Amino acid sequence: MKKVLIIGFVWPEPKSSAAGSRMMQLIKTFQTINSEITFASPCAKSDNAFNLESIGVKQETIELNSASFDVYVKHLAPDVVVFDRFLMEEQFGWRVAENCPNAIRVLDTEDLHGLRKGRQQAFKDGAVFDKSYLFNDTAKREIASIYRSDLSLIISEVEMEILQNDFKVDKALLQYLPFMLDGISKEFIQKLPKFEERSHFITIGNFLHEPNYNAVLYLKETIWPLIRKQLPKAELHIYGAYASQKVTQLNNVKEGFLIKGFVDDVYTAMQQAKVCLAPVRFGAGLKGKLVDALQNGTPMVTTTIGAEGLFGDFEPNGFITDNPQDFANKAVQLHENDWFWNEKQEPSFAVINTRFNKETLQQVFLSRMESLAINLYSQRQNNFTGQMLQHQSMQSTKFMSRWIEEKNKD
């Protein structure tokens, strides 16, 4: 694993999204074994993009549907190629397979896009989510990408179960790898602002992500009025990158519903708040806002979808409810009762230190990668479905790319 190429769907923005933080964790994991890392993306950079060169990672801009990538990747000759989401595997996976057949191909799913899409459609239809929604076109493309890859990184235990039970994906192709986080020390906990030093409610999330916008809308229209009825002077501070006009127009000072926009220091914002609200009604993966709340000792109220994959056998650092009135009541209870607040804060740190322990998770992942490097041939021989999907008759994305490439020459 001397040379690692990461092909990014976007450039990492750790201050804007959980996906950006996740990518930085992967990069730092490979750096622990002194890998030479190159991050390449066809996406334009925003002002929020992290400067990877500042931590010794090479940055390259690559083109979609261009043979220039073939020349580039063959010359680079990486030992490992990580695809950031299945869309990048679709675009570049076949080119990597052709030009660097011995490179380990790893798919970082971020979350299961097909699961998120299916849940969103079921929500729009006002229907119960079932396999008819799960087995959508996005899921078919994503599962095909998982089979074509040597290993896929799955961020949630729930998604591991769905892949194995509903899609019948062999566990040999999957690696459970949640957020890899620094431990929380007793000193850090003691320095955290106490109940009486905090005020108001908080929610946070990248507004380009539809589940986040929907949650804010749900707060505005349904939950926040129920909270304000009990706490007329309370404020909800709403943070997040890429707040469009449809988001900013929700701002209402009289109602205490305050759109704050991008926040440079999430820790400070989270530590100033008493309670984190996350009424997520559809989505997948792990919710970054709730991980932020756990890390900063901020009790939360969330939904079943919001809490998915976070707590395992641990008590949540707050309440999980899908009923809006109950959601509001629990939020008020946490905001007003210091004893209750302290009791619910307590599990936060054990969850981070045990379930998301960076050292343990890095070791497990790197051991799996070492084993894969040794057994790559047998791994691929045992994955007939993956071989089938790599066969030319199944490579619609490859030939579409070739056609676009030729068309662009005219």
Protein Blocks (a to p, Z undefined) as FASTA:
>chain_A
ZZccdddfbacdfklpmklmmmmmmmmmmmmnopacddddfbdcdfklccfklnopacdd
ddehiaklmmmmmmnopabdcdehjklmmmmmmmmmmmmmmbccdddekiafklmmmmmm
mmmnopacdfklmmpmklmmmmmmmmmpmbdcdfbfklmmmmmmmnopafklpccddddd
ddddfklmmmpccfklggcjdddddfklmklmmmmmmmmmmmmmmmmmmmmmbccddede
hiafklmmmpcfknopacebjafblmlmmmmpmbdcdddfbdedjdfklmmmmmnopacd
ddfklmgoklmmaccebdddfbfklmmmmmmmmmmmmklmmmmmmmmmmmmmmmmgmklm
mmmmmmmmmmmmmmmmmmmmmmmmlmmmmpmklmmmlmmmmmmmmmmmZZ
